[in-house]
Amino acid sequence: MALQPAAGARDLNPRQVEGNRRLCDQLAEVYRLWGYQEVAPPTVERLETLEAGGGIASRELVRLAADEPLGLRPEMTASIARAACTRLAARPRPLRLWSSGVVFRSGVGDAGGQRIEEQLQSGVELLGSGATNGGTNDGNGGVAGVADAELLRLLLACLRRVGITGAHQPRLLLGHHGVLSALLDQVPAEQRTAARQALTGFDPLALAALELPQRQRQGLQALMRLRGEPAAVLYQLEQQLGPCALLDDLDATLKAIAPVAAAQGVTLQLDPSFQPHFDLYDGLVLKLVCQGADAPVELASGGRYDALVGRFSSEQERSSASGMGFGFAVEALRELLDGEVAEPEPQPPVLVAYANALALPAALDRLEQLHGAGKRAELLAEPCPTRSSAEAIASGRGCAGSVWVEPGAA
Amino acid sequence: MITVALAKGALLKDSVRRFAAAGLDFAAVLEPGNRQLMVPSACGNARALLVRNADVPVYVAYGQAQLGVVGYDVLREHQLPVAQLLDLGFGGCRMSVAVKASSPYRRSADLPAHCRIASKFTRCAQEYFDALDLPVELIHLAGSVELGPITGMSEAIVDLVATGRTLEENGLIAIEDLFHSTARLVGHPLALRLDDGPLQAIVDRLAAAALAPLPA
């Protein structure tokens, strides 16, 4: 019999579970304060929904052997977007939802076999708060900017709550799908996809190999290096794109979060060629990275996904469909904060021992009396002849004390 | 502290020389008596990890090393999420299909369907024969692949060929090339995005050093 969990699966001990729960509770507390309601999207979904219109490669999905093409969710956004457009369609917008749960991703293990990676995620989705229509501005952009700013401020509030400080060197990477598309508009259509892949995949060799006029290639190479402090990058972008509403919105969003971010020690970095791993997004995209003991740790990631919501919407509502969200990688957060946050040590239980089988009912009564008084108490599994030996066992188990019940004591 | 993963073996000397030209002196790793696997640079601002070829992209993909030097062949075979930053030009070789000199086959497409192919690079080989629409049985070997055809275990091999001497001395000939490989500078994509300048400066100095002729 195999005694190990399947490759990539998590098998946590009580302390780890306690740490995860505490973080989830702290995050949930902040979500609730901001008016978000909890939903529990299904773990199992149709593959079609999970692929999110091609945004998620099917090789990354864990498929189920079922009658229908089903899989385990690699993230929760697609399911929540569908629920928002169907069951929750009549609810007033904007819809503020949060959820936490395990997500699954499939990869290739060392030996070439499938490796299933389990992750605990906690995140929010803000739906129906102004659409950018895939980056083109129709005067609604300002509203989209409000949702972007709300989400980013909520992210910062969450970081504050869980105890991420400047000492963790948090950096919020921000990109924008629409801005990148606008920058790539000058590239001939047949080279655009390759140019985008080279930029977002950080592949200067592929960029150098593109068949483009020298000037255009140099422009893209400069774009690959363009990142940093938002004001400076925005200035550079405006030089290239001219004044446009997209950049104005981005500027307004960044201004709405900059002072709070600075006060918390979170560095904002505008990176036009940055795109998250999953290609769900069509507006602002974000990733929060901290410096771990020896490598960067990705704590949260998200963005705007209007088109994905549009896929689940009716024809008329498609143009105004909008959604934006982010999710925390709870276990990465726990590992980063491990040992830093003073965890309240749980009160050790009282050990309830009993002299012989006749005393068991009385011992169980005693146990429940203690529970009734709000005290942790556990039962010794076998009879214990004397009070002193019960005391010895209790101290051996690290219990707070012992109660020894004799026959007829009740 | 910048960490660089360097591949032991044929690429090491040139890698050290190229980093020296870019201002990071890892000459200590070349000292004959060196047994240390993590070696600080002479300036103390960086360190080198001495790892096996195939492990370079692993250390870089996990972010333990921000930069690494490894052959393109290894990147093709292992396909890990690392950014390919520079073609360093040295360590040139070909990934080739080779058969016994006495074999009647002179083109990969002529090889009989379902024949056995021995290789250390089974993923590269699989992709290549898939593209040819030729079903083959791949045998993974850890080294001395040339023995495959010699012993009769396989019809052909897919292996790296630098000068062709090993093939020749074992009575094999290369019939077709899958691709040409040189040493690549690879980087951790996120570390590069988080970089405030020092990492990119090293990449730029390495690029500049690649244009200048190598000192003998």
Interface residues (C-beta under 8 A of the other chain):
Chain A: R171 L173 G201 F202 D203 P204 L205 A206 R225 R227 G228 Q269 D271 F274 V289 D294 A295 P296 E298
Chain B: Y62 G63 Q64 A83 Q84 L85 L86 D87 R184 G187 H188 P189 L190 A191 L192 R193 L194 D196 Q200
